[in-house]
Amino acid sequence: MPSTPSAHPNDGLADKSADHNARHNVTNPASTSIALIMAAGASRRFGVDDKRLATLPDGRRLLAATVALVATAFPALRVVLREDDDPLALGLSSDTPVIRAAHASAGLAASISDAFHALQADDDLIDVQAAAILLGDMPALRPETLEALQRRITSQCIVRPVQAGRPGHPVLFGRAFWPELAALGGEKGGEGNGQEGFEEEREEQGENRKDEGARSVIRANREHAIELAVDDPGIHLDIDHSSDLRRLS
């Protein structure tokens, strides 16, 4: 497992935030991290229906169930939607915090870029030291997995879960890496299906990838990456096709 070195090109930003936290005695991991739930993709592989409204075996809607799960571990969260999405029509409550991804049609990397530009511009988040990037179609994650990842994160490292030797989601990025994630906007070239940017592990069998999104940030900062072993198959269980819903039974 790679160790976390003491220096990074964005350490000045991280140190400034750390000093601020020390003065204000911020110690609770959940209070210093935020969850980004990526739900702005077109999900073309799912078919003509809006995947976010897919009905789970227990009757809940897919996106709403994922948001409810994440909220049990992250007091602060943002749901990333397309500009024309109606949160209420997607089953979200009226007080759900939303980020509008203006470039969602360009793929997940572009949506991540939009989201991190918004996070960095939000003065209410100055104490936040890390952001977890989650996919909006993963309702089988265990809350204890999210909590364990929070306990390992700092402003200067990247933490992702591993189960049975395979990395999964979510991935937590320390604040020092937020500028790199915001810079993914430079990849807003062609349209993607809204998932390519974070699915390299799931597409190693040869499917075309129009961009690699946040995984390029992980690869560029391997020495800052931590892999946390978890007993949670849910880190791999996402819903790409309507038939995948049966896996949640």
N, C-alpha and C positions, 0 to 999 in steps of 0.2 A: 504494500500500500504506500503510495507516495507520501512523503512528509510535507508539511506546510512550511515553506521558507519564510523568512522575515521581511522580504522586500518584494515590491511589485511596482510597476510603472505608475499605478494610481494610489500608492500608499499615502500620499499627501491628503487625498480625499478621505481615505479610510481613517487616518490618524485624527483628522479634524473631527470626524463623526464620533470616533472613540472617545476623544477628549470631552466632547459635549455630553456623551452618555455618562462618563465618569462623574462629571459635575452634577448631573441630575440623578445619579444613583439608579440607572436603568439596568436591571439585572435579569428580569424574567425573559427567557428566550422567546416566548410567544409574543411579548410586547415589543420586541425589537426585530421582528420579521413580518413579512407580508406575503400573502399568496396571490399569485396571478393565475386566474383560471382562463385558459385560452379557449374561446368558443366563437371565434369569428370566421372559421373556415367554412367552405362550401360542402365538404364531406361528400364528394361526388361518388365515392365508392359505396356509400350507403344506399344510394338509389335516389329516387325523386323526392321522397319525404325528407323533412327536416330532421336530421338525426337527433338534434337537441331535444326534440319532443317525443322521441321514442319512448314507448311504455315499457318499464321494467317488469319482471315477474311479480313484484309486489305492488304494482299499480302506479308507482311514482314515475315522473318524467326524468329522462336521463340527465340533462343538464342540472335541473333543480336538485336532483338527488346528489350529484357530485358537489354542488355548491353547499348543500346542507352538511355533507360529510366534512368538507374542508373547514367549514365554520366551527366545527367542534374543536379544532386544533389551532386555528388561526383567527384570533379576534379581528385582525385587519385583513381584508381581502379585496380584490378587484376582479370583476368579471369582464373580460375583453370581448366586445361584440362588434359587429359591423355597424356602420353609421346608420343604416335604415332598420336595424333590429328594434323590436318592441320588447323590452324585458318582461313586461307583464304577460305578453302573449307566449313567451318562452317558459312561463311558469315560475318566474322569479318574483320575489316580493318587491313592493314599491320602494323599499329603502335599500335595496341591493346596490352597492357602489359599482359603477360601470365605467370602463374606459372605452371610448370609441376608436376603433382602429381604422383610420382613414385609408390605409393602403392594404386592407385585408385581402383584396382580390389578387395581390401579388404573392400570397403564401404566408406561411406561419412566421418566417423570418421577419417579414415586413410588419406583421402584427406585433411581434415581440419588440421590434424597434419602436413602433408607436407607443406601446405600453411603457417601455422604460423611459422614453422621453417624458411621458406623463408623470411617472413616479419621481423622476429627478426634478421636475418643476413644481412638485407639490410640497409646499412649506410645512404642511402638517406631518410629513413623513421624515423630518430631519433626524429623528431618533432611530429610524429603521435601519438596521445593519445588513439585512439580507432579504432576498425575494425568492420565493419558491415558484417555479414555473410548472403548472399542472395542466394536463389536458382535460377538457370538459367532458370527456367520455370515459372516465375512470372512477365509477362509483364503488368499486370493490376494495379500494385502499383501506388499510386499517389505521384508525386514528393514532394508535401507538407508534406506527411507522413515521407519521408526520411529526409526532412529538420527539421521537428519537433523532430525527434529522435536525430539528431545531436545536437540540442540545449540542450538536457538533458544529454548527455553523458559526463562523465569525465573519467580520467584514472583509477578510483577506483570503478566504478559501471558497472552494466549490465542493458541495457535498451531494452525492447521489447514492441511492440505495442499490444493493446488489442482492439477488436471490438466486440460489442455485448457479452461481457463477455468471449470471447475466445482469447487467445494469438495467435499471428501469427508471420509473418516474415516481415522484417529482424530483427535479434537480433544484437545489438551493444555491443561489449565487450571492456571495458577499458583495457588499456595496462597491468595493473596489473594482468590480467587473461590470457594473452597470453601464459605464460609458461605452464599453465594447459591445454590449447587447443593444444599446441605443444605436450604435453605428451599423448594425445589421441592415439598416435602411438602405445602405449602399447596394444591397442585393435585390432591390425592388424592381427586378427586370420583368420576368414573365410570370404568367399566372401559375399558381400551384393549386393543390387541392386543399390547402389550409392545414395540412399535417406534415408535409415533407420535412420541415425544418427541424423536427425533433424525433424523427422516426428512423434514423439510420440503423439503429440496432434491429428494428423490426423489418427492415427492407434489405438486409444483407444478401438475400437470395437473388438479387438482380433487378428489382423494380427500378425504373428510372427515378432519379431525384433531381429536381430542378434547383434546389438549394439545400444547404445543410443546416442553416439557421444557427441556433444556440449551440449545437454540438461543435461548431467551428471554434467557439469561445473555449469550450472545454479542452479541445485538442491543442489550442494555442497556449493553454495554461495548465498543462498536465502536472507540473510540479506543485501546483496549488490545489490539486484535486484530491478529495478523500472519498473512498468508497466504503460505505457502511453496510455490513451484512445484516439482512433482515429476514425474518421468517414470514414473508408476506407475498404470496403469489399475485396479489392485487396490483403490485407495481408493474406487472406485465399485461394485465387484463384490460384492454381497451376495446371499444366497440367500433369496428371499421365497417362491418356488414350487418344487415338486419339479422342474419343467422347467428351472429355473435351474442345476441341477447340471451340465447338459451344457455350460454356459459355462466350466466349470473344466477341460474336457478339453484 
